[in-house]
Amino acid sequence: MNIVRQVSFESANRKKDRSVSIRFTTDLEQSTDDFMEIDKMLNSRGILYYSDRGELTQEEIDTLDKSTVENVGLSQSQKIRRKIYVLYKKLGIEGQTDKEFYKLKTEKILEYLQKEINLLD
């Protein structure tokens, strides 16, 4: 599944982990069906190709669909770190730094794994 829309590049912001949040806005109104197509892809991973030259031809879209681009993602430890940080922010914990919270949570993960190992002994 892909999304092809004419958009305006609105902004880019550097995140704490040095990744970048990029925001686009469609230039034309989107129908409910168009929005549902976009909504289905929320929280998915993919490749973004942006060009500032207007619309893509069908031939260009077909070429992009056929191409294989290595989708390099985060390591498992980076994913865990990111999830723990998001949890820390959502909980709004006061009096504890994100580093302290991370250490606490990783210790709990290690304890859980040790229990699993002990059950197999």
C-alpha positions in Angstrom: 0.0 0.0 0.0 1.3 3.5 -0.7 0.2 7.1 -0.3 0.8 9.5 -3.2 -0.4 13.0 -2.6 0.6 16.5 -3.7 1.8 18.2 -0.5 3.5 21.2 0.9 6.6 20.6 3.1 5.7 22.4 6.3 8.4 21.8 8.8 11.2 19.5 10.2 12.2 19.2 13.9 15.1 17.5 15.4 14.1 14.9 18.1 16.0 14.0 21.3 17.4 10.8 19.7 18.6 12.8 16.7 15.9 11.5 14.4 13.8 14.1 12.6 10.0 14.7 12.6 8.8 15.8 9.2 5.4 17.4 8.6 3.6 17.7 5.3 0.1 19.1 4.5 -1.9 18.1 1.5 -2.5 20.8 -1.1 -6.0 19.6 -1.9 -9.0 18.7 0.2 -9.1 15.0 1.1 -12.3 13.0 1.0 -13.3 10.7 3.9 -12.1 7.8 1.8 -8.8 9.5 1.1 -8.4 10.1 4.8 -9.3 6.5 5.7 -6.6 5.3 3.2 -4.0 7.5 5.1 -5.4 6.5 8.5 -4.9 2.8 7.7 -1.1 3.4 7.5 -0.7 5.2 10.8 2.2 3.8 12.9 3.5 1.8 9.9 7.1 2.1 8.6 8.0 2.9 5.1 10.1 5.0 2.8 9.5 8.7 2.0 10.4 10.1 -1.4 9.7 13.8 -1.7 10.3 16.0 -4.7 9.6 19.7 -5.0 8.6 19.5 -8.6 4.9 18.9 -8.6 3.1 15.6 -9.5 4.6 12.2 -10.2 3.7 10.5 -13.4 2.2 7.0 -13.2 5.5 5.6 -14.7 7.5 7.2 -11.9 5.1 5.7 -9.3 5.3 2.3 -10.9 9.1 2.5 -10.9 9.2 3.5 -7.2 6.8 0.6 -6.4 9.1 -1.9 -8.2 12.3 -0.6 -6.6 13.7 -2.3 -3.5 15.0 0.1 -0.9 16.6 -1.4 2.2 14.3 -0.4 5.1 16.9 -0.1 7.9 15.3 0.4 11.2 16.3 0.7 14.8 18.0 -2.0 16.7 16.0 -3.9 19.3 17.8 -2.1 22.1 17.1 1.3 20.5 13.4 0.3 20.2 13.3 -0.6 23.9 15.0 2.6 24.9 12.6 4.6 22.8 9.5 2.8 24.3 10.8 3.3 27.9 11.3 7.0 27.2 7.8 7.4 25.8 6.4 5.7 28.8 8.4 8.0 31.1 7.0 11.1 29.3 3.4 9.8 29.4 3.6 9.0 33.1 4.8 12.5 33.8 7.0 11.2 36.7 8.4 13.9 38.9 11.5 13.6 41.0 13.1 11.0 38.8 15.2 11.6 35.6 14.6 9.7 32.4 18.0 8.0 32.9 16.9 6.8 36.4 13.6 5.6 35.0 15.4 3.8 32.2 17.7 2.0 34.6 14.7 1.0 36.8 12.8 -0.4 33.8 15.8 -2.3 32.3 16.5 -3.8 35.7 12.9 -5.1 35.8 13.4 -6.6 32.3 16.6 -8.3 33.4 14.9 -9.7 36.5 12.1 -11.0 34.4 14.6 -12.7 32.0 16.5 -14.2 35.0 13.3 -15.7 36.4 12.6 -17.3 33.0 16.1 -18.7 33.0 15.7 -20.0 36.5 12.5 -21.8 35.6 14.3 -23.7 32.9 17.0 -25.0 35.4 
